[in-house]
Amino acid sequence: MAVLDIIIAPDETLKQKSLKVEKIDDSTRKILADMLDTMYQAGGIGLAAVQVGILQKLIVIDTQWRDKDPDSRKPLKMINADIIEASENDSSYNEGCLSFPDQYSDVIRPEQVKIRYLDENGEKQELLADGLLATCIQHEIDHTNGITFVEHISRLKRDLIINKLKKAKKRVDFDTHVHGEHCNH
């Protein structure tokens, strides 16, 4: 499979809503497999297709795997996932995101969610999730709706994170411009 480029915030692509997948075929399954490879390579536990520039309601999650241990992998591949029930009780989790490298903040979300989705064979599935899995599912479904985790935190914290990422991007752009893509060292 392939490792895809992850879009880094701030990028307007991350604010776009993903489209419902109308037809599940081999190309859909390949995208899901590539997304898993990308997520594992980056050390993440969840990834939405919009994060790799594909505006389809596709999500991959694996909260079970441990670094460099393929035997511990238990991936979930979700198509057109929607939350159909959420608990009244909330929980807080220190969230991060592959599109916001090295940035974390406490986010409050429902403690438990019930979701409905299609698996990679087009079969309808329902899942009741709590703990880290519930948090991760909500985080990724938010992505498919054009919402990032920083929209759940205070404006001050959000601005700090976005400004850090803008500065980091300027440094990368400056280094690329000054040193060029074709250096011989």
C-alpha positions as CSV (number, residue, x, y, z in Angstrom):
1,M,0.0,0.0,0.0
2,A,1.0,3.6,0.2
3,V,1.8,6.2,2.8
4,L,-0.1,9.5,1.9
5,D,0.8,13.1,2.8
6,I,-1.0,14.4,5.8
7,I,-2.4,17.9,5.5
8,I,-1.1,20.1,8.3
9,A,-3.2,23.0,9.8
10,P,-3.9,25.7,9.2
11,D,-5.1,24.5,5.8
12,E,-8.6,25.3,4.5
13,T,-9.1,21.7,3.3
14,L,-9.5,20.6,6.9
15,K,-12.6,22.9,7.2
16,Q,-14.4,21.3,4.2
17,K,-17.2,18.8,4.7
18,S,-16.6,15.3,3.3
19,L,-19.1,13.8,0.9
20,K,-21.0,10.6,1.6
21,V,-19.6,7.6,-0.2
22,E,-22.2,6.4,-2.7
23,K,-20.3,3.3,-4.0
24,I,-18.0,1.1,-2.1
25,D,-15.5,-0.7,-4.4
26,D,-11.9,-1.7,-4.7
27,S,-10.7,2.0,-5.0
28,T,-12.6,2.8,-1.7
29,R,-10.9,-0.2,0.0
30,K,-7.5,0.9,-1.4
31,I,-8.0,4.4,0.1
32,L,-8.8,2.9,3.5
33,A,-5.8,0.6,3.4
34,D,-3.5,3.6,2.4
35,M,-5.1,5.6,5.2
36,L,-4.2,2.9,7.7
37,D,-0.6,2.7,6.4
38,T,-0.4,6.4,6.7
39,M,-1.8,6.5,10.3
40,Y,0.5,3.7,11.5
41,Q,3.5,5.3,9.9
42,A,2.7,8.6,11.6
43,G,2.1,7.0,15.0
44,G,-1.6,8.0,15.1
45,I,-4.7,6.1,16.3
46,G,-7.2,7.7,13.9
47,L,-7.3,9.4,10.5
48,A,-10.1,10.8,8.4
49,A,-9.8,10.9,4.6
50,V,-10.0,14.7,4.6
51,Q,-6.6,14.8,6.4
52,V,-5.0,13.3,3.3
53,G,-6.9,15.5,0.9
54,I,-9.8,13.1,0.1
55,L,-13.2,14.6,0.7
56,Q,-15.1,11.4,1.4
57,K,-16.6,10.2,4.6
58,L,-13.9,7.6,5.3
59,I,-12.3,7.0,8.7
60,V,-9.7,4.5,10.0
61,I,-9.1,4.0,13.7
62,D,-7.0,1.7,15.8
63,T,-6.8,2.5,19.5
64,Q,-5.3,-1.0,20.3
65,W,-2.1,-1.1,18.4
66,R,1.3,-0.4,20.0
67,D,4.3,1.2,18.1
68,K,6.0,-1.2,15.7
69,D,3.9,-4.2,16.8
70,P,1.8,-5.3,13.8
71,D,0.3,-8.2,15.8
72,S,-1.5,-5.7,18.1
73,R,-3.3,-4.0,15.3
74,K,-7.1,-4.1,15.4
75,P,-8.2,-1.5,12.8
76,L,-11.7,-0.2,12.3
77,K,-12.5,1.0,8.8
78,M,-15.7,3.1,8.7
79,I,-17.6,4.5,5.8
80,N,-20.3,7.2,6.2
81,A,-20.0,7.0,10.0
82,D,-22.6,9.0,12.0
83,I,-23.3,9.3,15.7
84,I,-26.8,8.1,16.4
85,E,-26.7,8.4,20.3
86,A,-24.5,10.1,22.8
87,S,-24.4,9.8,26.5
88,E,-25.3,12.8,28.7
89,N,-22.1,12.2,30.8
90,D,-19.0,13.8,29.4
91,S,-15.3,13.0,29.7
92,S,-12.2,15.0,29.1
93,Y,-9.3,13.7,27.1
94,N,-6.0,15.4,26.2
95,E,-6.4,15.2,22.4
96,G,-3.8,15.5,19.6
97,C,-4.2,15.3,15.9
98,L,-1.9,14.2,13.0
99,S,-2.9,17.4,11.3
100,F,-1.8,19.4,14.3
101,P,1.7,17.9,15.0
102,D,2.9,18.1,18.6
103,Q,-0.2,20.1,19.7
104,Y,-2.5,18.8,22.5
105,S,-5.4,20.2,24.5
106,D,-8.1,18.8,26.8
107,V,-11.3,18.4,25.0
108,I,-14.7,17.5,26.6
109,R,-16.9,15.2,24.6
110,P,-19.7,12.7,25.4
111,E,-18.3,9.7,27.4
112,Q,-20.1,7.1,25.2
113,V,-21.4,7.1,21.7
114,K,-23.3,4.8,19.5
115,I,-22.4,5.0,15.8
116,R,-23.7,3.6,12.6
117,Y,-21.5,3.1,9.6
118,L,-20.8,0.8,6.6
119,D,-17.8,-1.5,6.7
120,E,-15.5,-1.9,3.7
121,N,-17.8,-4.6,2.3
122,G,-20.8,-2.2,2.4
123,E,-22.4,-4.0,5.4
124,K,-24.3,-1.8,7.9
125,Q,-22.7,-1.8,11.3
126,E,-23.5,-0.3,14.7
127,L,-21.0,0.2,17.5
128,L,-21.3,1.3,21.1
129,A,-18.0,2.9,22.1
130,D,-16.7,4.5,25.3
131,G,-13.4,5.7,26.7
132,L,-10.6,6.4,24.2
133,L,-12.4,4.7,21.3
134,A,-15.5,7.0,21.8
135,T,-13.2,10.1,21.9
136,C,-11.3,9.0,18.8
137,I,-14.5,8.2,16.8
138,Q,-16.0,11.6,17.7
139,H,-12.7,13.4,16.7
140,E,-12.6,11.6,13.3
141,I,-16.3,12.1,12.6
142,D,-15.8,15.8,13.4
143,H,-13.1,15.8,10.7
144,T,-15.6,14.5,8.1
145,N,-17.8,17.5,9.1
146,G,-15.0,20.1,8.6
147,I,-14.5,20.4,12.4
148,T,-11.1,20.0,14.1
149,F,-10.4,19.4,17.8
150,V,-9.2,23.0,18.3
151,E,-12.8,24.2,17.7
152,H,-13.7,22.5,21.0
153,I,-11.3,24.5,23.1
154,S,-11.0,28.2,24.1
155,R,-10.2,30.8,21.5
156,L,-7.0,31.6,23.4
157,K,-5.7,28.0,23.3
158,R,-6.9,27.6,19.7
159,D,-5.0,30.8,18.6
160,L,-1.9,29.7,20.4
161,I,-1.9,26.3,18.6
162,I,-2.7,27.8,15.2
163,N,0.1,30.5,15.6
164,K,2.6,27.8,16.5
165,L,1.8,25.8,13.4
166,K,1.9,29.0,11.2
167,K,5.4,29.8,12.6
168,A,6.6,26.2,12.0
169,K,5.2,26.3,8.4
170,K,7.0,29.6,7.8
171,R,10.3,28.0,9.0
172,V,9.8,25.0,6.7
173,D,9.0,27.3,3.7
174,F,12.0,29.5,4.5
175,D,14.4,26.6,4.8
176,T,13.0,25.1,1.5
177,H,13.4,28.5,-0.2
178,V,16.9,29.3,1.2
179,H,18.3,25.8,0.9
180,G,16.3,24.8,-2.2
181,E,15.0,21.5,-3.2
182,H,18.1,20.6,-5.2
183,C,20.9,21.0,-2.7
184,N,23.8,18.7,-3.3
185,H,24.6,17.9,0.4
